[in-house]
C-alpha cells in the first residue's frame, strides 16, 4: 500500500503543489474541457498537479493512457490517449514513447506490458484491481475447456495475463459479438463476465455460448426497476446501458454498447436527457463536449478506478515506481490472444 504521507512530503520537496488561482487561470484552456463538472476552485487545486505531470511527461518521454472511467482531471488534464479497453490496447501498440503510464486498472497495465515488453509500464497504484478480473483464474479456464471439449475460449480483456494466456482470443465489450461470431465451431466459451456473455448470446444466436459465472461490481448492481423509475421521473429520457449489465437491464435500455459506442451514440443522437447506465465518470468526461445533453443518474462508482489520482500519477512518474512486469512465459501466449483480437477486429472492420 502506498504511504501517502511520505509521498506528499517527498513531492513537496520537488514541486509547488499548493492550490493556485493564477496557475488555474493560465491553464484555463484545459479547464474548459471539464468546467461543467469541475468548479474553478477544484481546478485551482488540481492545476499544479496537472502542470507538474505534463512537464514530467515531456522530460521522461512518457505517454499517459487513460480509460473512460478516469476522473475528469485525469481524463482531460493529463491523458494523451483516452478510450475503452480495445482503443487503449490498440494505442499501446502504436506509441513510440519509452514509458507508458496506465491510468486504469491493473489488467490494463498488464495488457500494455504484454504488447510492449521492452517498454516501461507504470501503474500509479498496484491495488487498482478489478473484481471481474479476479473472478477467474487459468485453472477456471481449464475447467471450462474440460467441460466443453474443443470449444474456443474467448476471454474478456478484463482478465489477468494468466487467464489471457490460457485463452484462444480476447475480446472487449465493443467487439465481443463479432469476435464470437467469427469463432469456428458451434460452441464458444466466454469468460469471465456472464452478463456480457448472455447479451452476446442474444446477438449471436447461431452460436451456443457458455460462460463463467463472473460479473462487474459496477454494472451488476443496476436493476430494470431503476431504469423504469427514472423514465417515470424524467419523460423523454434516453437510457444507454453497458453490456456488462444484466440482460433484463439491457432490454430496458434504449441503446447498449461499449464505452466507445456510448460516446458515439450520445454524439450522434444528442438526446435532451440521457442516463448512462455505467460507471459514474463516463458522463462527467463527455459532458462538456455535449452541452445540450442533460446527464441524469443513477450511476455506480468503481472503487478500483478511483484509486488512480493525480497525486499517485505524479509520484509514479517522479519516482519511476509501480513498474508492471509479466513473466515472459505467460506474456507470450497472452500477447497472442490479445493480438488475435486486435488483428481480427481490424479485419472485420476492413
TORDRENMAR-249009 format. One record per residue (C-alpha): residue number from 1; chain; x, y, z. Coordinates in steps of 0.001 Angstrom, whole numbers, plus 500000, padded with zeros to 6 digits. Example, Ala and Ser with C-alpha at 12.3 -4.5 7.8 and 13.67 -1.06 7.14 Angstrom:
@resi:1 | chain:A | x:512300 | y:495500 | z:507800
@resi:2 | chain:A | x:513670 | y:498940 | z:507140
//
This chain:
@resi:1 | chain:A | x:500000 | y:500000 | z:500000
@resi:2 | chain:A | x:501272 | y:503465 | z:499134
@resi:3 | chain:A | x:502243 | y:505638 | z:502090
@resi:4 | chain:A | x:500632 | y:508910 | z:501027
@resi:5 | chain:A | x:502118 | y:510840 | z:503941
@resi:6 | chain:A | x:505668 | y:510055 | z:502849
@resi:7 | chain:A | x:504783 | y:510574 | z:499190
@resi:8 | chain:A | x:503355 | y:514027 | z:499862
@resi:9 | chain:A | x:506391 | y:515027 | z:501880
@resi:10 | chain:A | x:508757 | y:513917 | z:499095
@resi:11 | chain:A | x:506731 | y:515566 | z:496321
@resi:12 | chain:A | x:506634 | y:518827 | z:498288
@resi:13 | chain:A | x:510437 | y:518952 | z:498098
@resi:14 | chain:A | x:510366 | y:518993 | z:494304
@resi:15 | chain:A | x:507108 | y:520606 | z:493181
@resi:16 | chain:A | x:504951 | y:523546 | z:494211
@resi:17 | chain:A | x:501613 | y:521799 | z:494573
@resi:18 | chain:A | x:499769 | y:524438 | z:496588
@resi:19 | chain:A | x:496394 | y:525476 | z:495107
@resi:20 | chain:A | x:496937 | y:528342 | z:492687
@resi:21 | chain:A | x:494303 | y:530619 | z:491213
@resi:22 | chain:A | x:496859 | y:532222 | z:488914
@resi:23 | chain:A | x:498023 | y:528899 | z:487515
@resi:24 | chain:A | x:494434 | y:527744 | z:487155
@resi:25 | chain:A | x:493686 | y:530849 | z:485082
@resi:26 | chain:A | x:496811 | y:530320 | z:482967
@resi:27 | chain:A | x:495598 | y:526785 | z:482263
@resi:28 | chain:A | x:492011 | y:527791 | z:481557
@resi:29 | chain:A | x:492182 | y:526108 | z:478139
@resi:30 | chain:A | x:492485 | y:522745 | z:479886
@resi:31 | chain:A | x:489790 | y:523563 | z:482424
@resi:32 | chain:A | x:487447 | y:524456 | z:479551
@resi:33 | chain:A | x:487259 | y:520752 | z:478693
@resi:34 | chain:A | x:485684 | y:519981 | z:482075
@resi:35 | chain:A | x:484344 | y:523209 | z:483571
@resi:36 | chain:A | x:480801 | y:521824 | z:483526
@resi:37 | chain:A | x:481752 | y:519120 | z:486027
@resi:38 | chain:A | x:484766 | y:520662 | z:487830
@resi:39 | chain:A | x:484192 | y:524022 | z:489547
@resi:40 | chain:A | x:487015 | y:526556 | z:489281
@resi:41 | chain:A | x:488051 | y:526241 | z:492974
@resi:42 | chain:A | x:488564 | y:522497 | z:492447
@resi:43 | chain:A | x:490531 | y:523225 | z:489296
@resi:44 | chain:A | x:492786 | y:525591 | z:491259
@resi:45 | chain:A | x:493646 | y:522595 | z:493474
@resi:46 | chain:A | x:494222 | y:520229 | z:490542
@resi:47 | chain:A | x:496086 | y:522591 | z:488195
@resi:48 | chain:A | x:499510 | y:522417 | z:489942
@resi:49 | chain:A | x:499442 | y:518608 | z:489697
@resi:50 | chain:A | x:498374 | y:518687 | z:486054
@resi:51 | chain:A | x:501151 | y:521169 | z:485224
@resi:52 | chain:A | x:503782 | y:519116 | z:487063
@resi:53 | chain:A | x:502709 | y:515844 | z:485433
@resi:54 | chain:A | x:502650 | y:517317 | z:481941
@resi:55 | chain:A | x:506143 | y:518777 | z:482407
@resi:56 | chain:A | x:507443 | y:515480 | z:483761
@resi:57 | chain:A | x:505860 | y:513533 | z:480900
@resi:58 | chain:A | x:507813 | y:515643 | z:478424
@resi:59 | chain:A | x:511053 | y:515209 | z:480364
@resi:60 | chain:A | x:510650 | y:511450 | z:480694
@resi:61 | chain:A | x:509298 | y:510823 | z:477196
@resi:62 | chain:A | x:506178 | y:509289 | z:478693
@resi:63 | chain:A | x:502633 | y:508841 | z:477432
@resi:64 | chain:A | x:499504 | y:508562 | z:479594
@resi:65 | chain:A | x:496813 | y:506103 | z:478533
@resi:66 | chain:A | x:493558 | y:506781 | z:480385
@resi:67 | chain:A | x:490388 | y:504725 | z:480449
@resi:68 | chain:A | x:486995 | y:506375 | z:480039
@resi:69 | chain:A | x:486275 | y:505748 | z:483738
@resi:70 | chain:A | x:489057 | y:508015 | z:484961
@resi:71 | chain:A | x:488102 | y:511218 | z:486776
@resi:72 | chain:A | x:487854 | y:514373 | z:484604
@resi:73 | chain:A | x:491101 | y:515884 | z:485932
@resi:74 | chain:A | x:492994 | y:512839 | z:484626
@resi:75 | chain:A | x:490881 | y:512252 | z:481528
@resi:76 | chain:A | x:491049 | y:515854 | z:480311
@resi:77 | chain:A | x:494093 | y:517149 | z:482169
@resi:78 | chain:A | x:496952 | y:514715 | z:481587
@resi:79 | chain:A | x:495840 | y:511922 | z:479229
@resi:80 | chain:A | x:497473 | y:511609 | z:475818
@resi:81 | chain:A | x:495149 | y:508795 | z:474760
@resi:82 | chain:A | x:491676 | y:508072 | z:476131
@resi:83 | chain:A | x:489301 | y:505270 | z:475287
@resi:84 | chain:A | x:487840 | y:501906 | z:476157
@resi:85 | chain:A | x:489864 | y:498718 | z:476627
@resi:86 | chain:A | x:490111 | y:497971 | z:472903
@resi:87 | chain:A | x:491178 | y:501512 | z:471996
@resi:88 | chain:A | x:493826 | y:501558 | z:474709
@resi:89 | chain:A | x:495141 | y:498124 | z:473710
@resi:90 | chain:A | x:495496 | y:499246 | z:470087
@resi:91 | chain:A | x:497112 | y:502560 | z:471026
@resi:92 | chain:A | x:499546 | y:500766 | z:473327
@resi:93 | chain:A | x:500957 | y:499059 | z:470221
@resi:94 | chain:A | x:501291 | y:502348 | z:468343
@resi:95 | chain:A | x:503041 | y:504569 | z:470858
@resi:96 | chain:A | x:506682 | y:505489 | z:470348
@resi:97 | chain:A | x:507065 | y:506536 | z:473989
@resi:98 | chain:A | x:509505 | y:504602 | z:476134
@resi:99 | chain:A | x:507300 | y:504955 | z:479212
@resi:100 | chain:A | x:503571 | y:504190 | z:479409
@resi:101 | chain:A | x:501607 | y:505411 | z:482416
@resi:102 | chain:A | x:498396 | y:503388 | z:482650
@resi:103 | chain:A | x:495517 | y:505281 | z:484210
@resi:104 | chain:A | x:493041 | y:502482 | z:484630
@resi:105 | chain:A | x:493139 | y:499192 | z:486497
@resi:106 | chain:A | x:495882 | y:496604 | z:486773
@resi:107 | chain:A | x:494853 | y:494263 | z:483962
@resi:108 | chain:A | x:495062 | y:497220 | z:481547
@resi:109 | chain:A | x:498646 | y:497899 | z:482595
@resi:110 | chain:A | x:499436 | y:494207 | z:482168
@resi:111 | chain:A | x:497965 | y:494334 | z:478667
@resi:112 | chain:A | x:500155 | y:497310 | z:477779
@resi:113 | chain:A | x:503215 | y:495478 | z:479092
@resi:114 | chain:A | x:502285 | y:492306 | z:477221
@resi:115 | chain:A | x:502085 | y:494289 | z:473981
@resi:116 | chain:A | x:505215 | y:496334 | z:474754
@resi:117 | chain:A | x:507642 | y:494038 | z:476590
@resi:118 | chain:A | x:510606 | y:496375 | z:476017
@resi:119 | chain:A | x:508817 | y:499468 | z:477356
@resi:120 | chain:A | x:508407 | y:500625 | z:480951
@resi:121 | chain:A | x:504777 | y:500461 | z:482035
@resi:122 | chain:A | x:503884 | y:502327 | z:485218
@resi:123 | chain:A | x:500830 | y:501608 | z:487346
@resi:124 | chain:A | x:500175 | y:504541 | z:489733
@resi:125 | chain:A | x:498520 | y:502242 | z:492279
@resi:126 | chain:A | x:499110 | y:498496 | z:492147
@resi:127 | chain:A | x:495987 | y:497958 | z:494263
@resi:128 | chain:A | x:493742 | y:499263 | z:491488
@resi:129 | chain:A | x:492427 | y:495809 | z:490658
@resi:130 | chain:A | x:489198 | y:494595 | z:489086
@resi:131 | chain:A | x:486502 | y:492414 | z:490652
@resi:132 | chain:A | x:485743 | y:490874 | z:487270
@resi:133 | chain:A | x:489373 | y:490023 | z:486518
@resi:134 | chain:A | x:489737 | y:488499 | z:489966
@resi:135 | chain:A | x:486702 | y:486242 | z:489479
@resi:136 | chain:A | x:488568 | y:483740 | z:487264
@resi:137 | chain:A | x:491956 | y:482029 | z:487106
@resi:138 | chain:A | x:493751 | y:479979 | z:484483
@resi:139 | chain:A | x:492506 | y:476918 | z:486350
@resi:140 | chain:A | x:488953 | y:478137 | z:485781
@resi:141 | chain:A | x:489615 | y:478326 | z:482050
@resi:142 | chain:A | x:490950 | y:474768 | z:482141
@resi:143 | chain:A | x:487767 | y:473629 | z:483900
@resi:144 | chain:A | x:485646 | y:475183 | z:481151
@resi:145 | chain:A | x:487745 | y:473529 | z:478438
@resi:146 | chain:A | x:487309 | y:470147 | z:480142
@resi:147 | chain:A | x:483554 | y:470686 | z:480339
@resi:148 | chain:A | x:483259 | y:471730 | z:476683
@resi:149 | chain:A | x:485997 | y:469906 | z:474734
@resi:150 | chain:A | x:487018 | y:471570 | z:471502
@resi:151 | chain:A | x:485217 | y:474857 | z:472207
@resi:152 | chain:A | x:487152 | y:478079 | z:471613
@resi:153 | chain:A | x:487775 | y:480224 | z:474698
@resi:154 | chain:A | x:487042 | y:483935 | z:474247
@resi:155 | chain:A | x:488170 | y:485873 | z:477310
@resi:156 | chain:A | x:487302 | y:489458 | z:478065
@resi:157 | chain:A | x:490318 | y:491762 | z:478273
@resi:158 | chain:A | x:489184 | y:492378 | z:481865
@resi:159 | chain:A | x:491300 | y:489401 | z:482922
@resi:160 | chain:A | x:494775 | y:488724 | z:484248
@resi:161 | chain:A | x:497709 | y:487878 | z:481996
@resi:162 | chain:A | x:497483 | y:484254 | z:483172
@resi:163 | chain:A | x:493868 | y:483985 | z:482006
@resi:164 | chain:A | x:494652 | y:485630 | z:478679
@resi:165 | chain:A | x:497492 | y:483151 | z:478214
@resi:166 | chain:A | x:495095 | y:480251 | z:478812
@resi:167 | chain:A | x:492584 | y:481595 | z:476251
@resi:168 | chain:A | x:492387 | y:481365 | z:472467
@resi:169 | chain:A | x:491487 | y:485001 | z:471868
@resi:170 | chain:A | x:490438 | y:488078 | z:473821
@resi:171 | chain:A | x:487509 | y:490431 | z:473294
@resi:172 | chain:A | x:486188 | y:493713 | z:474605
@resi:173 | chain:A | x:482604 | y:494825 | z:475074
@resi:174 | chain:A | x:482828 | y:496694 | z:471767
@resi:175 | chain:A | x:483873 | y:493711 | z:469649
@resi:176 | chain:A | x:482645 | y:490690 | z:471657
@resi:177 | chain:A | x:479699 | y:489785 | z:469418
@resi:178 | chain:A | x:481759 | y:489967 | z:466233
@resi:179 | chain:A | x:484663 | y:488025 | z:467759
@resi:180 | chain:A | x:482346 | y:485259 | z:468986
@resi:181 | chain:A | x:480504 | y:485086 | z:465661
@resi:182 | chain:A | x:483839 | y:484613 | z:463872
@resi:183 | chain:A | x:484918 | y:481656 | z:466022
@resi:184 | chain:A | x:484910 | y:478167 | z:464466
@resi:185 | chain:A | x:482616 | y:475519 | z:465916
@resi:186 | chain:A | x:479107 | y:475577 | z:467339
@resi:187 | chain:A | x:480052 | y:476204 | z:470994
@resi:188 | chain:A | x:482055 | y:479146 | z:472322
@resi:189 | chain:A | x:483247 | y:479591 | z:475903
@resi:190 | chain:A | x:483162 | y:483171 | z:477209
@resi:191 | chain:A | x:484940 | y:484230 | z:480379
@resi:192 | chain:A | x:484584 | y:485739 | z:482878
@resi:193 | chain:A | x:481514 | y:488033 | z:482524
@resi:194 | chain:A | x:478270 | y:486069 | z:482493
@resi:195 | chain:A | x:476171 | y:489136 | z:481659
@resi:196 | chain:A | x:478297 | y:490158 | z:478698
@resi:197 | chain:A | x:478153 | y:486538 | z:477509
@resi:198 | chain:A | x:474361 | y:486421 | z:477795
@resi:199 | chain:A | x:473989 | y:489738 | z:475985
@resi:200 | chain:A | x:476300 | y:488478 | z:473236
@resi:201 | chain:A | x:474288 | y:485246 | z:473023
@resi:202 | chain:A | x:471205 | y:487299 | z:472157
@resi:203 | chain:A | x:473131 | y:488934 | z:469296
@resi:204 | chain:A | x:474775 | y:485741 | z:468006
@resi:205 | chain:A | x:472018 | y:483104 | z:468100
@resi:206 | chain:A | x:473898 | y:480882 | z:465655
@resi:207 | chain:A | x:476401 | y:480017 | z:468401
@resi:208 | chain:A | x:475916 | y:478109 | z:471628
@resi:209 | chain:A | x:477593 | y:480353 | z:474182
@resi:210 | chain:A | x:478553 | y:479035 | z:477592
@resi:211 | chain:A | x:480022 | y:481243 | z:480289
@resi:212 | chain:A | x:481914 | y:481585 | z:483521
@resi:213 | chain:A | x:479945 | y:482909 | z:486497
@resi:214 | chain:A | x:481629 | y:486323 | z:486893
@resi:215 | chain:A | x:480282 | y:489883 | z:486943
@resi:216 | chain:A | x:481384 | y:493506 | z:487335
@resi:217 | chain:A | x:480519 | y:495076 | z:490698
@resi:218 | chain:A | x:479639 | y:498353 | z:488973
@resi:219 | chain:A | x:477266 | y:497052 | z:486321
@resi:220 | chain:A | x:475606 | y:494125 | z:488079
@resi:221 | chain:A | x:474024 | y:496442 | z:490668
@resi:222 | chain:A | x:471673 | y:498154 | z:488209
@resi:223 | chain:A | x:468115 | y:496795 | z:488003
@resi:224 | chain:A | x:465319 | y:497193 | z:485433
@resi:225 | chain:A | x:463258 | y:498957 | z:488104
@resi:226 | chain:A | x:465980 | y:501611 | z:488440
@resi:227 | chain:A | x:465555 | y:502379 | z:484765
@resi:228 | chain:A | x:461757 | y:502337 | z:484848
@resi:229 | chain:A | x:461702 | y:504680 | z:487832
@resi:230 | chain:A | x:463914 | y:507203 | z:486071
@resi:231 | chain:A | x:461778 | y:507048 | z:482938
@resi:232 | chain:A | x:458741 | y:507888 | z:485077
@resi:233 | chain:A | x:460555 | y:510776 | z:486767
@resi:234 | chain:A | x:462070 | y:512177 | z:483556
@resi:235 | chain:A | x:459798 | y:511883 | z:480489
@resi:236 | chain:A | x:461768 | y:511700 | z:477249
@resi:237 | chain:A | x:464840 | y:510267 | z:478970
@resi:238 | chain:A | x:467168 | y:508229 | z:476732
@resi:239 | chain:A | x:468715 | y:505311 | z:478633
@resi:240 | chain:A | x:472081 | y:503979 | z:477444
@resi:241 | chain:A | x:473485 | y:500826 | z:479053
@resi:242 | chain:A | x:476784 | y:498971 | z:479064
@resi:243 | chain:A | x:476641 | y:495269 | z:478044
@resi:244 | chain:A | x:478209 | y:494239 | z:481358
@resi:245 | chain:A | x:474753 | y:494965 | z:482811
@resi:246 | chain:A | x:472300 | y:492049 | z:483237
@resi:247 | chain:A | x:470226 | y:491265 | z:480121
@resi:248 | chain:A | x:466978 | y:492483 | z:481685
@resi:249 | chain:A | x:468631 | y:495869 | z:482275
@resi:250 | chain:A | x:469951 | y:495984 | z:478708
@resi:251 | chain:A | x:466460 | y:495098 | z:477444
@resi:252 | chain:A | x:465023 | y:498066 | z:479334
@resi:253 | chain:A | x:467534 | y:500488 | z:477773
@resi:254 | chain:A | x:467201 | y:502394 | z:474507
@resi:255 | chain:A | x:470748 | y:501512 | z:473480
@resi:256 | chain:A | x:473515 | y:499248 | z:474762
@resi:257 | chain:A | x:477171 | y:499375 | z:473855
@resi:258 | chain:A | x:480762 | y:499672 | z:474997
@resi:259 | chain:A | x:482077 | y:502907 | z:476426
@resi:260 | chain:A | x:483284 | y:503920 | z:472952
@resi:261 | chain:A | x:479896 | y:503079 | z:471442
@resi:262 | chain:A | x:478120 | y:505004 | z:474211
@resi:263 | chain:A | x:480178 | y:508109 | z:473421
@resi:264 | chain:A | x:479434 | y:507714 | z:469712
@resi:265 | chain:A | x:475720 | y:507277 | z:470391
@resi:266 | chain:A | x:475460 | y:510416 | z:472525
@resi:267 | chain:A | x:477352 | y:512427 | z:469912
@resi:268 | chain:A | x:475197 | y:511121 | z:467093
@resi:269 | chain:A | x:471770 | y:511247 | z:468749
@resi:270 | chain:A | x:472301 | y:514231 | z:471082
@resi:271 | chain:A | x:469331 | y:513402 | z:473330
@resi:272 | chain:A | x:467925 | y:516165 | z:475508
@resi:273 | chain:A | x:468193 | y:513926 | z:478576
@resi:274 | chain:A | x:470419 | y:510880 | z:478919
@resi:275 | chain:A | x:471143 | y:508344 | z:481617
@resi:276 | chain:A | x:474345 | y:506348 | z:481210
@resi:277 | chain:A | x:473945 | y:503000 | z:482936
@resi:278 | chain:A | x:477628 | y:502519 | z:483641
@resi:279 | chain:A | x:480468 | y:503945 | z:485763
@resi:280 | chain:A | x:479977 | y:507472 | z:487107
@resi:281 | chain:A | x:482881 | y:509198 | z:485360
@resi:282 | chain:A | x:481605 | y:508388 | z:481869
@resi:283 | chain:A | x:479006 | y:511173 | z:481892
@resi:284 | chain:A | x:481406 | y:513598 | z:483562
@resi:285 | chain:A | x:484048 | y:513061 | z:480889
@resi:286 | chain:A | x:481778 | y:513710 | z:477920
@resi:287 | chain:A | x:479522 | y:516372 | z:479474
@resi:288 | chain:A | x:481421 | y:519423 | z:478191
@resi:289 | chain:A | x:481511 | y:518047 | z:474659
@resi:290 | chain:A | x:477711 | y:517825 | z:474704
@resi:291 | chain:A | x:476381 | y:520961 | z:476426
@resi:292 | chain:A | x:472874 | y:520358 | z:475092
@resi:293 | chain:A | x:472571 | y:516997 | z:476847
@resi:294 | chain:A | x:471417 | y:516788 | z:480462
@resi:295 | chain:A | x:473003 | y:513752 | z:482081
@resi:296 | chain:A | x:470977 | y:512155 | z:484852
@resi:297 | chain:A | x:471708 | y:509421 | z:487405
@resi:298 | chain:A | x:471921 | y:506846 | z:488776
@resi:299 | chain:A | x:475475 | y:505705 | z:488288
@resi:300 | chain:A | x:477733 | y:503351 | z:490211
@resi:301 | chain:A | x:481334 | y:504224 | z:491039
@resi:302 | chain:A | x:484204 | y:501791 | z:490508
@resi:303 | chain:A | x:486313 | y:501884 | z:493705
@resi:304 | chain:A | x:489293 | y:500443 | z:491843
@resi:305 | chain:A | x:489358 | y:503043 | z:489070
@resi:306 | chain:A | x:489116 | y:505793 | z:491658
@resi:307 | chain:A | x:492351 | y:504632 | z:493282
@resi:308 | chain:A | x:494166 | y:506373 | z:490418
@resi:309 | chain:A | x:494674 | y:510047 | z:491313
@resi:310 | chain:A | x:496786 | y:512929 | z:490043
@resi:311 | chain:A | x:498937 | y:512671 | z:493137
@resi:312 | chain:A | x:499693 | y:508988 | z:492507
@resi:313 | chain:A | x:500382 | y:509586 | z:488821
@resi:314 | chain:A | x:502858 | y:512323 | z:489684
@resi:315 | chain:A | x:504570 | y:510119 | z:492252
@resi:316 | chain:A | x:504804 | y:507197 | z:489835
@resi:317 | chain:A | x:506442 | y:509359 | z:487154
@resi:318 | chain:A | x:508687 | y:511148 | z:489650
@resi:319 | chain:A | x:509939 | y:508014 | z:491394
@resi:320 | chain:A | x:509520 | y:505568 | z:488469
@resi:321 | chain:A | x:507866 | y:503148 | z:490882
@resi:322 | chain:A | x:504934 | y:500879 | z:490163
@resi:323 | chain:A | x:506600 | y:499205 | z:487188
@resi:324 | chain:A | x:504495 | y:496340 | z:485834
@resi:325 | chain:A | x:506232 | y:493107 | z:484893
@resi:326 | chain:A | x:504808 | y:489994 | z:483268
@resi:327 | chain:A | x:506600 | y:486633 | z:483200
@resi:328 | chain:A | x:507764 | y:486126 | z:479586
@resi:329 | chain:A | x:506413 | y:482555 | z:479642
@resi:330 | chain:A | x:502947 | y:483982 | z:480352
@resi:331 | chain:A | x:503336 | y:487123 | z:478277
@resi:332 | chain:A | x:503958 | y:485256 | z:475003
@resi:333 | chain:A | x:500664 | y:483299 | z:474853
@resi:334 | chain:A | x:498780 | y:486225 | z:476390
@resi:335 | chain:A | x:500186 | y:488510 | z:473675
@resi:336 | chain:A | x:498986 | y:486061 | z:471049
@resi:337 | chain:A | x:495429 | y:486125 | z:472451
@resi:338 | chain:A | x:495355 | y:489938 | z:472568
@resi:339 | chain:A | x:496974 | y:490329 | z:469150
@resi:340 | chain:A | x:494477 | y:487894 | z:467638
@resi:341 | chain:A | x:491704 | y:490151 | z:468951
@resi:342 | chain:A | x:493314 | y:493281 | z:467508
@resi:343 | chain:A | x:494018 | y:491643 | z:464154
@resi:344 | chain:A | x:490548 | y:490116 | z:463855
@resi:345 | chain:A | x:488909 | y:493412 | z:464839
@resi:346 | chain:A | x:490845 | y:495218 | z:462111
@resi:347 | chain:A | x:489972 | y:492502 | z:459611
@resi:348 | chain:A | x:486272 | y:492696 | z:460468
@resi:349 | chain:A | x:486368 | y:496495 | z:460274
@resi:350 | chain:A | x:488035 | y:496344 | z:456881
//
